[in-house]
Amino acid sequence: MGKIEDLEVFNGEGYQLSRLDKVIAAARANSVWPLPFATSCCGIEYMGSMGSNYDLARFGMERMSFSPRQADLLIVAGTISKKLAPILKQVYEQMSEPKWVLSVGACASSGGIFDTYSVLQGIDRVIPVDVYVPGCPPRPEQIIDGIMKIHELVKHEGIRNRYSEEYKAKLDKYNIEINGK
């Protein structure tokens, strides 16, 4: 029996066996298609993480998706105003399941230094967030760490987790419907 990361593999003469859920999890974790929703300085740091010095392509993320229907990771980087919040929620709802959210920087996570009537005090007020990246703005290394945490979450999430009562309750909390139900 061999082991490729978390993938249990049974090798034999002319065959190789593994569990289907482990293979799907490994494939999902190594082919995440991000949708950047960048509004300010955190977006510039995210762009820096895509450059040759940090190279997010080594994590299977070289394809940026600017279509919500073709993305599975929403990266929210920067200040989100209350006027922009319904658009962010609409983008999240247009993404197909399974989907994950990375909140980058203090502004997306908690409103940052902008404690005003017009700034949303954290995107988790309108959509569920899986991983938070702190900082104002966070360094590309921090963003990469957040993305690696997303990969671990994806790798260890069961195939049927998205149909669980716990997940449905989480979406109900945010007034989000699954497949129009």
N, C-alpha and C positions, 0 to 999 in steps of 0.2 A: 504494500500500500504506500503510495507516494502522497505528497502534500504540496499543492501549488497555492501559496498564500492560505486562504481559508477553504479552499476547494479540495475536498477529500477525493482522491483519485485511486482507482484500483486498476493496475496495469497487468496485462497478461499477454500471451503470445497472440498478436493480431487484434487485440481489443483493449479498450480503455473505458472504464465505467465510472460514473459519478452520480450524485443526486441531482435531479433536474432543477430543484429550487436553488441549489448552490451554484449551478452553472448560470442560471438566469440572473442571480444576484451579482455574480462576478461580471457578467456582460453589462448589466445596468450600471454598475459602479465605474466601469472603465470606458463608458461611452456616454457620459452626461453631456447634454446639449444645453448650454446656458443661454438665458435671455437677460441681457443687461438692462436694467432700468436705472440709469445713472442720471442724476440731476445736478450735482455740484462737485466739490473737490474730491469726494470719495470716488467718484466716477473716474477722475484723472488717475488716481492711485490704482484703480482696477485696470485701467488701460495700461498702466506701467507693468502690472503683473502679466499682461499678455505679451510684453516685449521679449526680446532675446535674452535679457538678463535673468528673468524669472520663468518664462516659457511655460505657460499653462498647457501648451500642446502636449507636453509629456504626460499629462493626466488624461489624455483623450478628449480634451476640450478645445481643440483648435477651431471647431466650427461654431461660431456665434450664430445664434438663431434670433432673428428679429421678428419672427412670427410666433405668437404664443402657442399656436396649435402644433408647432414642431419643436417646442422646447420642453424640458422637464426640470430645469433648475432656474428659478427666478432670482436674480441677484439684484437686490434693491440697494443702491449706493447713493446716499446723499439725502438732502432735505426734502421731505414730502409735505407739501402744503395740504390743508384740509380740502381745498378745491381740487387737488390732484388725487386725493384718496379714492374717490369713486372710479377713476380711470385705472388706478393700480389694482383695485379689486376686480374690475372687469377683465384686465389682462390676466390676473390669477385664475379667474373662472374660465377663461378661454383655453387655458393650458389643459392638456389631457392628463389623465391619471396614468401612472403615478407621477407626482410632482413634488418638488421640494423648494424651500425658500431660504435664502441666505441674506441676512440683514447686515449690511456693511456700514460701519461707522456709527458714531454717537447720534447723529441726526436721524438716521433711519431706525435706530434701536430705541431712542428715547427722546427725540426732539433736539438733542444736543444743547447748545447754548441758546437756542431760539425758543425760549419759554414765552411764546406770544400766542395771541388768539388765532393766528392764521396758520400756524405750523402744527402738524400732526405730532403728538407726543409719543411716537413709536408706531411702526407699521403694524405691530401686533394688535392694534385696535381695530384693524379692518381685515387683515389676513393672518392665518397662522404662520409662525416662523419656526424653522427647524434649527438653525444655527445663527448665533449672533457673533459678529466680529467687532470688538471694541476699538476705539481710537478716534482721533479727530485731527486729520484723517488717518486711518490705519495704514501701516506700511504694506507693501506687496507681500512680504513674508507672512503677515497676519492674515491677509486675504487667502493666501495659499493654504495656511493652516485651517481656516474655516472651510475651504473647499475639500480638504482632506478629511475633515470631520463629516462633511456631507457624504463623501464617498464611503466612509465607515458606516454611517447610518444606512445608506442605500444597500451596502453589502450585507448587513445583518437584519434588514427588514424582511419579514416573510412575504411571500407572494400574495397571500390573502389578507394581509394587514389592512389594506385600504377598504376592505368590506366589513371590518370589525365594527362592533357597536361603539367602541371607544373613539374610533376615527369619525364615525357619523356624528357622535355627540360633539366632537371638536368642531366639525364643520357647521353644525347647528348653532353653536355658540357664535359663529361669525356670520350667520344667516346665509350660508353658501349651500346651494343645492347640488347634488351629484346627478349628472345626466338628466337635468330637468325634473327630478323627483322631489 
